Amino acid sequence: MNRDLEKLQPYPFEKLNALKAQVSPPSDLAHIALSIGEPKHEPPAFVLQTLQDNIERLANYPSTKGMPVLRAAISAWLERRFKLQPGSVDAERHVLPVNGTREALFAFTQAVIERGAKPLVVSPNPFYQIYEGAALLAGAEPYFLNCDKDKGYVPDFDAVPEEVWQRCQLLFLCTPGNPTGAVIDTATLKKLIALADQHDFIIASDECYSELYFDETNPPVGLLQACAEMGRNDYQRCVVFHSLSKRSNLPGLRSGFVAGDADVMKKFLLYRTYHGSAMAIPNQFASVAAWNDELHVKRNRDAYRQKFDAVLNTLDGLIDVQKPDASFYLWAKTDISDLEFTQRLYAEQHITVLPGRYIAREANGVNPGEYHVRMALVATVEECVEAAERMKAFLTKG
Ligand SMILES: Cc1ncc(COP(=O)(O)O)c(C=O)c1O
């Protein structure tokens, strides 16, 4: 067996289940799960209809590269959303549809890492767990940058030692971040692009929460947008990951895309041809419909806005938590250990949250997830409000 498999940690939800199994929840309260980042809003009906209308196309093998109509819809969306130079995202060369960004983040890492050179994969901490597993299975060493509150939950890139940048082959960004919701600003993105040039590494920006923001006049910037502002219209060394899972409430469709540097994308396509993960044709048509529509995304944001306002209003002054820049997560600081907080909240109020330490690793002597819990406001408004009320009772009791 592949020895690197032994380096993988149990997935956070396995650890969470073991933690919860030690206590019994109250049977008179219905369970509310704020732990998993699975959107629960309705998927758009017209997307489901498009899927049905094309269901007979399951009779055909899809191509790994995806249909031109899908790649064209994606490049048009990217240019519109991130104010890119019209025509700069060539649907033929810059874009590949993927079966959700999870598999793509993993596969991309396997494709780009050169094993012989003591590679580092640099990632935020806390982080989406795939970054670490992908790095380990690609034969690279993960290197974590803590995201602390005093720096707005964005890693302190200036403090990264020169030797780290020299060994870095791949830098993961997550903006807006999971679990912090922090958005990396344009100036920082530009600085990182200059570092990528200087030390010859690739930046993979995971932007799957980019459409869940609060201020309609100020959507989060993205890595390709920073490239465009630098006049870097070939997007060299930069790739972005986007998904319909959160934007359009379609986590089961398994639809996203990777876009950026044409040379990198060419090699990634070659990798994927052997990897063998082409998107089913009905899913491709459904994805075209979803990327071409913004109204349902705006409605989605409205629903999240309502939930954040209600929950934060109820928790005001009771726990150290702020509205994030974007995303559907609250990243709350706890007075007691995150494990105790999670276990007691489950035992007393039948609410599940995720202990921060499960999605972070110790770096520079601290685990930045400790004394934090992640709450995903994915349930209905009513359920989120009920969860906030129960949490208020829990926090007030102390
Ligand atoms: C930061 C981040 N990236 C990527 C993903 C994967 O999303 P999907 O595979 O559904 O596109 C998730 C899912 O929770 C996530 O939180």
The ligand as an SDF file (V2000), in Angstrom:
LIG
                    3D

 16 16  0  0  0  0  0  0  0  0999 V2000
  -13.0560   25.8650    1.1530 C   0  0  0  0  0  0  0  0  0  0  0  0
  -13.7400   24.7940    0.3900 C   0  0  0  0  0  0  0  0  0  0  0  0
  -13.2510   24.4590   -0.8080 N   0  0  0  0  0  0  0  0  0  0  0  0
  -13.8240   23.5060   -1.5620 C   0  0  0  0  0  0  0  0  0  0  0  0
  -14.9410   22.8150   -1.1120 C   0  0  0  0  0  0  0  0  0  0  0  0
  -15.5070   21.7220   -1.9760 C   0  0  0  0  0  0  0  0  0  0  0  0
  -16.6920   22.0700   -2.5500 O   0  0  0  0  0  0  0  0  0  0  0  0
  -17.2680   21.3000   -3.8120 P   0  0  0  0  0  0  0  0  0  0  0  0
  -16.4400   20.0500   -4.0070 O   0  0  0  0  0  0  0  0  0  0  0  0
  -18.6620   20.9730   -3.4690 O   0  0  0  0  0  0  0  0  0  0  0  0
  -17.1180   22.2280   -4.9760 O   0  0  0  0  0  0  0  0  0  0  0  0
  -15.4950   23.1190    0.1420 C   0  0  0  0  0  0  0  0  0  0  0  0
  -16.6650   22.3840    0.6250 C   0  0  0  0  0  0  0  0  0  0  0  0
  -17.1100   22.4750    1.7200 O   0  0  0  0  0  0  0  0  0  0  0  0
  -14.8730   24.1400    0.9050 C   0  0  0  0  0  0  0  0  0  0  0  0
  -15.3400   24.4950    2.1000 O   0  0  0  0  0  0  0  0  0  0  0  0
  1  2  1  0
  2  3  1  0
  2 15  2  0
  3  4  2  0
  4  5  1  0
  5  6  1  0
  5 12  2  0
  6  7  1  0
  7  8  1  0
  8  9  2  0
  8 10  1  0
  8 11  1  0
 12 13  1  0
 12 15  1  0
 13 14  2  0
 15 16  1  0
M  END
$$$$
